[in-house]
Amino acid sequence: MAEPATPAANGNAKRRYALAIVLLVFAMGGIGYGVYWWMVGRYYEYTDDAYVSGNVVQITPQVAGTVIAVRADDTDYVKAGEVLVQLDRADVKVALEQAEAQLARTVRQVRTLYANDGQLAATVTLRAAELSKAKDDLARRERAAASGAVSAEDVQHARDAVLTTQAVLAAAREQLAASRALTDNTTVADHPDVKAAAARVYAAFLDYARTEIPAPVSGFVAERNVQVGQRVAPGSPLMAVVPLGDVWVDANYKESQLADVRVGQPVELTSDVYGDDVEYRGTVVGFGAGTGSAFALLPAQNATGNWIKVVQRLPLRIALEPQQIAAHPLQIGLSMRAYIDIHDRSGKRLVKTVRTHAGQQTDVFASLDKRAAQRVAEIIAANSAARPAAEPRAGAAPRHPG
């Protein structure tokens, strides 16, 4: 007859049963993870060391001056061309008016050179006529001297008059040549003296216009550190404008993860701001030229002997789709999580792509050249033609930008 199981034996059996279940669960989990890694996981490279990056456009003055107005502050959105900072114009206005007056004076002086050409040409014609008359007088006296009607002294005087007139004509021709040397192959507008004076007006006009500091691009204002009354120098940072519509992600992957990563591979990204509910689609567009430690302010010197191997990270640039950025805006510095799909490994790691487009650019400052050239042309035109005394002087009061 079998003995009934003791409570201790029943407890051991239950523990063995529970342990078997736990081991089975872990085994099934391991098998499941192995299947997932084999089917999916090995085709993705993940990192949470990724951050949003973008262009930070520094606003700096091109001329020195005193700030009299600040028209934008941190977090403001500004459009390209909108004036952000206004500098005092008193000094540059005086310089511009002096340059404009000098240009007007130079144009009139050059006009005088052309007028002198005409006057000297008329003088040459007059002297040539006088020489012709002197030669005719000499010929008549020489014929009359043969019959004794004119004395030899009169003939000699006539010869002297011819020589004198020839010398005067030669001097007039040399004066005309010297005058034409200052005007040959030129017009009033492209005369060297006028162009030099026009360049001074051009420079003064630009200095005057640059007292208004515009936003080169549209974006949000950040890092404003300029105050009214502050004296600023060219190149000193006043604020920054960040165009958040054109941002990207710099993902820092371990060197051991990069063997199968290629330019052009798709990337799935999520941000800590929106969580997993918002997924961004991106593309690997390039690799950094070196690791973070290589470009550090104090790069590691592994040859010193005090060497400890540290896994390095290499930054990858990931481009985002503009439509997704517009729907779910990102700010510079936000944390991201990046999953690179490495199914397609046919490409090259380093692609030698030559940029064929202009990249980042602005045409905000292009209008200054046109306005300066227009002002120079107006001054030259206003001083290039004579006017009746009763006619009012157009442009007598100088016009300035703004």
C-alpha positions as CSV (number, residue, x, y, z in Angstrom):
1,M,0.0,0.0,0.0
2,A,1.5,3.4,-1.2
3,E,2.3,6.0,1.4
4,P,0.4,9.3,1.1
5,A,2.6,12.2,-0.2
6,T,3.9,14.4,2.5
7,P,3.4,18.2,2.5
8,A,7.1,18.7,1.9
9,A,7.1,16.6,-1.2
10,N,4.1,18.4,-2.5
11,G,5.8,21.8,-1.9
12,N,8.9,20.7,-3.8
13,A,6.8,19.6,-6.8
14,K,5.1,22.9,-6.9
15,R,8.3,24.8,-6.8
16,R,9.8,22.6,-9.6
17,Y,6.6,23.2,-11.6
18,A,6.8,27.0,-11.1
19,L,10.5,27.1,-11.9
20,A,9.9,25.1,-15.1
21,I,7.2,27.7,-16.1
22,V,9.6,30.6,-15.4
23,L,12.3,28.9,-17.4
24,L,9.9,28.3,-20.2
25,V,8.8,31.9,-20.2
26,F,12.4,33.1,-20.3
27,A,13.2,30.6,-23.1
28,M,10.2,31.6,-25.1
29,G,11.2,35.3,-24.6
30,G,14.7,34.6,-25.7
31,I,13.5,32.6,-28.7
32,G,11.1,35.4,-29.5
33,Y,13.7,38.1,-29.2
34,G,16.1,36.0,-31.3
35,V,13.4,35.6,-34.0
36,Y,12.7,39.3,-33.9
37,W,16.4,40.2,-34.1
38,W,16.9,37.9,-37.0
39,M,13.8,39.0,-38.9
40,V,13.8,42.7,-38.0
41,G,16.2,44.0,-35.3
42,R,19.5,43.2,-37.2
43,Y,18.3,45.5,-40.0
44,Y,18.1,48.6,-37.8
45,E,20.7,50.6,-36.0
46,Y,19.4,52.6,-33.1
47,T,20.7,55.5,-31.0
48,D,19.2,58.0,-28.6
49,D,22.3,60.2,-28.8
50,A,20.7,62.4,-31.5
51,Y,19.7,66.0,-31.4
52,V,18.0,68.6,-33.7
53,S,20.4,71.0,-35.4
54,G,19.9,74.0,-37.7
55,N,21.3,77.2,-39.0
56,V,21.8,79.9,-36.4
57,V,22.1,83.1,-38.4
58,Q,24.0,85.7,-36.5
59,I,22.9,89.4,-36.9
60,T,25.9,91.6,-36.9
61,P,26.4,95.3,-38.0
62,Q,28.5,96.1,-41.0
63,V,29.2,99.7,-39.8
64,A,30.0,101.1,-36.4
65,G,27.3,103.2,-34.7
66,T,25.0,103.8,-31.7
67,V,21.9,101.7,-31.4
68,I,18.8,103.9,-31.4
69,A,16.1,101.2,-31.8
70,V,15.8,97.5,-31.3
71,R,12.7,96.2,-33.1
72,A,12.8,92.5,-32.3
73,D,13.2,90.4,-29.1
74,D,13.7,86.7,-28.2
75,T,10.9,84.3,-29.4
76,D,9.7,86.9,-32.0
77,Y,9.2,85.7,-35.5
78,V,10.7,88.0,-38.2
79,K,10.5,87.9,-42.0
80,A,13.5,88.3,-44.3
81,G,14.2,91.9,-44.9
82,E,12.5,93.2,-41.7
83,V,14.6,95.8,-39.8
84,L,15.8,94.4,-36.5
85,V,18.2,97.1,-35.3
86,Q,18.5,100.8,-36.2
87,L,21.8,102.7,-35.8
88,D,22.2,106.5,-35.5
89,R,22.7,108.0,-39.0
90,A,24.0,111.5,-38.2
91,D,27.7,110.9,-39.1
92,V,27.1,108.7,-42.1
93,K,24.6,111.2,-43.5
94,V,27.2,114.0,-43.4
95,A,29.7,111.7,-45.1
96,L,27.1,110.8,-47.8
97,E,26.2,114.5,-48.5
98,Q,29.9,115.4,-48.8
99,A,30.5,112.5,-51.2
100,E,27.5,113.5,-53.3
101,A,28.6,117.1,-53.5
102,Q,32.1,116.0,-54.5
103,L,30.6,113.8,-57.3
104,A,28.5,116.7,-58.6
105,R,31.6,118.9,-58.6
106,T,33.7,116.3,-60.4
107,V,31.0,115.9,-63.1
108,R,31.0,119.6,-63.8
109,Q,34.8,119.7,-63.8
110,V,34.9,116.8,-66.3
111,R,32.3,118.6,-68.4
112,T,34.7,121.6,-68.4
113,L,37.4,119.3,-69.9
114,Y,35.2,118.4,-72.8
115,A,34.4,122.0,-73.3
116,N,38.1,122.9,-73.3
117,D,38.5,120.3,-76.1
118,G,36.1,122.2,-78.2
119,Q,37.6,125.5,-77.4
120,L,41.1,124.3,-78.2
121,A,40.0,122.7,-81.4
122,A,38.5,126.0,-82.5
123,T,41.8,127.7,-81.6
124,V,43.7,125.2,-83.7
125,T,41.4,126.0,-86.6
126,L,41.9,129.7,-86.1
127,R,45.7,129.4,-85.9
128,A,45.6,127.3,-89.1
129,A,43.7,130.0,-90.9
130,E,46.1,132.6,-89.6
131,L,49.0,130.5,-91.0
132,S,47.3,130.2,-94.3
133,K,46.8,134.0,-94.5
134,A,50.5,134.6,-93.5
135,K,51.7,132.3,-96.2
136,D,49.5,134.1,-98.8
137,D,50.8,137.4,-97.6
138,L,54.4,136.1,-98.0
139,A,53.7,134.8,-101.4
140,R,52.3,138.2,-102.6
141,R,55.2,140.1,-101.2
142,E,57.7,137.8,-102.8
143,R,56.0,138.3,-106.2
144,A,55.9,142.1,-105.6
145,A,59.5,142.2,-104.5
146,A,60.6,140.9,-107.9
147,S,59.3,144.2,-109.5
148,G,60.7,146.3,-106.7
149,A,57.2,147.3,-105.4
150,V,57.9,145.8,-101.9
151,S,61.1,146.2,-100.0
152,A,63.2,143.2,-98.8
153,E,62.4,144.2,-95.2
154,D,58.7,143.7,-95.8
155,V,59.4,140.3,-97.3
156,Q,61.4,139.4,-94.2
157,H,58.7,140.5,-91.9
158,A,56.2,138.3,-93.8
159,R,58.6,135.3,-93.5
160,D,58.8,136.0,-89.7
161,A,55.0,136.2,-89.5
162,V,54.8,132.8,-91.1
163,L,57.3,131.2,-88.7
164,T,55.5,132.8,-85.7
165,T,52.1,131.6,-86.9
166,Q,53.5,128.1,-87.4
167,A,54.8,128.1,-83.9
168,V,51.5,129.3,-82.5
169,L,49.6,126.7,-84.4
170,A,52.0,123.9,-83.1
171,A,51.5,125.1,-79.6
172,A,47.7,125.1,-80.0
173,R,47.8,121.6,-81.4
174,E,49.9,120.4,-78.4
175,Q,47.4,122.0,-76.0
176,L,44.6,120.3,-77.8
177,A,46.4,116.9,-77.6
178,A,47.1,117.4,-73.9
179,S,43.5,118.3,-73.3
180,R,42.2,115.3,-75.3
181,A,44.5,113.0,-73.3
182,L,42.2,113.6,-70.4
183,T,39.0,112.8,-72.3
184,D,39.9,110.4,-75.1
185,N,37.7,107.2,-75.3
186,T,35.6,108.3,-72.3
187,T,32.2,109.9,-71.6
188,V,31.3,112.0,-68.6
189,A,29.8,108.9,-66.8
190,D,32.8,106.7,-67.3
191,H,35.6,109.3,-66.9
192,P,38.1,108.1,-64.3
193,D,37.6,111.1,-62.1
194,V,33.9,110.7,-62.1
195,K,34.1,107.0,-61.4
196,A,36.4,107.6,-58.4
197,A,34.0,110.2,-57.0
198,A,31.1,107.8,-57.8
199,A,32.8,105.0,-55.8
200,R,33.0,107.3,-52.8
201,V,29.3,108.1,-53.1
202,Y,28.6,104.3,-53.5
203,A,30.6,103.5,-50.3
204,A,29.0,106.4,-48.4
205,F,25.5,105.3,-49.6
206,L,26.1,101.7,-48.4
207,D,27.3,102.9,-45.0
208,Y,24.2,105.0,-44.7
209,A,21.9,102.2,-45.8
210,R,23.6,99.7,-43.5
211,T,22.5,101.7,-40.4
212,E,19.3,99.6,-40.8
213,I,20.2,96.0,-40.0
214,P,17.7,93.6,-41.6
215,A,16.9,89.9,-41.0
216,P,18.8,87.9,-43.7
217,V,16.2,85.1,-43.4
218,S,12.8,84.4,-41.9
219,G,12.9,82.7,-38.5
220,F,12.7,83.1,-34.8
221,V,14.9,85.6,-32.8
222,A,17.2,84.1,-30.2
223,E,20.1,85.3,-28.1
224,R,19.3,89.0,-28.2
225,N,22.0,90.9,-26.3
226,V,21.9,94.4,-27.8
227,Q,20.4,97.4,-26.0
228,V,19.4,100.8,-27.0
229,G,22.2,103.3,-26.6
230,Q,24.9,100.6,-27.0
231,R,27.9,101.5,-29.2
232,V,28.4,98.6,-31.6
233,A,31.3,97.7,-33.9
234,P,31.3,95.9,-37.2
235,G,31.0,92.1,-36.7
236,S,29.8,92.2,-33.1
237,P,26.9,89.8,-32.5
238,L,23.6,91.5,-31.7
239,M,21.1,88.6,-31.9
240,A,20.5,85.5,-33.9
241,V,17.7,84.4,-36.3
242,V,16.9,80.7,-36.5
243,P,14.9,79.4,-39.5
244,L,13.2,76.5,-37.9
245,G,11.6,75.4,-41.1
246,D,15.0,74.0,-42.2
247,V,16.4,71.8,-39.5
248,W,18.0,68.4,-39.5
249,V,19.2,65.8,-37.0
250,D,22.8,65.0,-36.0
251,A,22.8,61.4,-34.7
252,N,25.9,60.2,-33.0
253,Y,26.4,56.4,-33.6
254,K,29.0,54.2,-32.1
255,E,31.7,53.2,-34.5
256,S,30.7,49.5,-34.1
257,Q,27.3,50.4,-35.5
258,L,28.5,52.0,-38.8
259,A,29.6,49.0,-40.8
260,D,26.4,48.7,-42.7
261,V,25.2,52.3,-42.6
262,R,25.1,54.0,-46.0
263,V,24.2,57.4,-47.4
264,G,20.6,57.4,-48.6
265,Q,19.2,54.8,-46.2
266,P,15.8,55.7,-44.6
267,V,15.6,56.7,-41.0
268,E,12.6,56.6,-38.6
269,L,12.8,59.2,-35.8
270,T,10.8,60.1,-32.7
271,S,11.3,63.1,-30.4
272,D,11.0,63.4,-26.7
273,V,8.7,66.3,-27.2
274,Y,5.9,64.5,-29.1
275,G,6.7,60.9,-28.0
276,D,6.2,57.8,-30.0
277,D,2.9,59.1,-31.4
278,V,4.7,61.3,-33.9
279,E,7.1,59.6,-36.2
280,Y,9.4,61.5,-38.5
281,R,10.8,60.1,-41.7
282,G,14.4,61.0,-42.6
283,T,17.3,60.1,-44.8
284,V,21.0,59.7,-44.1
285,V,22.7,62.4,-46.1
286,G,26.3,62.2,-44.9
287,F,28.8,61.2,-42.3
288,G,31.0,63.5,-40.2
289,A,34.6,63.8,-41.2
290,G,35.7,62.7,-37.8
291,T,34.6,61.6,-34.4
292,G,33.6,64.1,-31.7
293,S,36.8,63.6,-29.8
294,A,38.9,64.3,-32.8
295,F,37.4,67.8,-33.1
296,A,37.2,68.5,-29.4
297,L,38.8,71.7,-28.1
298,L,41.3,69.5,-26.3
299,P,41.5,66.3,-28.4
300,A,42.6,63.1,-26.7
301,Q,46.3,62.2,-27.1
302,N,46.3,58.4,-27.1
303,A,50.0,58.3,-27.7
304,T,50.8,59.5,-24.3
305,G,50.7,56.0,-22.8
306,N,47.8,56.7,-20.4
307,W,45.4,55.1,-22.9
308,I,42.1,53.6,-22.1
309,K,40.0,52.4,-25.1
310,V,36.7,54.3,-25.4
311,V,34.2,53.5,-28.1
312,Q,34.0,56.5,-30.3
313,R,30.9,58.1,-31.8
314,L,30.6,59.5,-35.3
315,P,28.0,62.1,-36.2
316,L,25.6,61.4,-39.0
317,R,23.4,64.0,-40.6
318,I,19.8,63.0,-41.2
319,A,17.6,65.2,-43.4
320,L,13.9,65.5,-42.4
321,E,10.9,66.1,-44.5
322,P,9.7,69.7,-44.6
323,Q,6.0,68.8,-44.4
324,Q,6.5,66.9,-41.2
325,I,8.5,69.7,-39.7
326,A,5.8,72.2,-40.6
327,A,3.1,69.9,-39.0
328,H,5.2,69.1,-35.9
329,P,7.9,71.9,-35.4
330,L,11.2,71.1,-33.7
331,Q,13.6,73.5,-32.0
332,I,17.4,73.2,-32.1
333,G,18.8,71.0,-29.4
334,L,15.8,68.8,-28.8
335,S,16.5,65.1,-28.2
336,M,15.6,62.5,-30.8
337,R,15.7,58.7,-31.2
338,A,16.9,57.4,-34.6
339,Y,16.4,54.0,-36.2
340,I,18.3,53.6,-39.5
341,D,16.9,51.0,-41.8
342,I,20.0,49.1,-43.2
343,H,18.2,46.6,-45.5
344,D,19.8,48.2,-48.5
345,R,23.6,48.2,-48.2
346,S,24.5,48.6,-51.8
347,G,25.7,52.2,-51.5
348,K,29.0,53.6,-50.3
349,R,29.7,54.9,-46.8
350,L,31.4,58.0,-48.0
351,V,29.9,59.6,-51.1
352,K,31.8,62.3,-52.8
353,T,28.9,64.5,-53.7
354,V,29.7,68.0,-55.1
355,R,27.1,70.6,-54.1
356,T,25.4,71.8,-57.3
357,H,23.0,74.4,-55.7
358,A,23.8,77.6,-53.9
359,G,22.8,76.3,-50.5
360,Q,21.9,78.8,-47.9
361,Q,21.7,82.4,-49.3
362,T,19.8,85.6,-49.0
363,D,19.0,88.5,-51.4
364,V,18.1,91.0,-48.7
365,F,21.3,93.0,-49.3
366,A,21.1,92.9,-53.1
367,S,18.8,95.9,-53.3
368,L,21.5,98.1,-51.7
369,D,23.7,97.8,-54.8
370,K,20.9,98.8,-57.1
371,R,19.9,101.8,-54.9
372,A,23.4,103.0,-54.7
373,A,24.0,102.7,-58.4
374,Q,20.7,104.5,-59.1
375,R,21.6,107.4,-56.8
376,V,25.0,107.8,-58.5
377,A,23.3,107.8,-61.9
378,E,20.9,110.5,-60.7
379,I,23.7,112.8,-59.5
380,I,25.7,112.3,-62.8
381,A,22.6,113.0,-64.9
382,A,21.6,116.1,-62.8
383,N,25.0,117.6,-63.4
384,S,25.8,116.5,-66.9
385,A,23.5,118.9,-68.9
386,A,23.2,122.7,-68.8
387,R,19.9,124.1,-67.7
388,P,18.2,127.5,-68.1
389,A,18.8,129.8,-65.1
390,A,15.1,129.9,-64.3
391,E,14.7,126.1,-64.3
392,P,14.7,124.7,-60.8
393,R,17.5,122.3,-59.9
394,A,16.2,118.8,-59.8
395,G,17.8,116.8,-57.0
396,A,19.2,119.9,-55.2
397,A,18.1,118.3,-51.9
398,P,19.9,115.0,-51.7
399,R,17.8,111.9,-51.3
400,H,18.9,109.2,-49.0
401,P,17.8,105.6,-48.5
402,G,15.1,105.0,-46.0
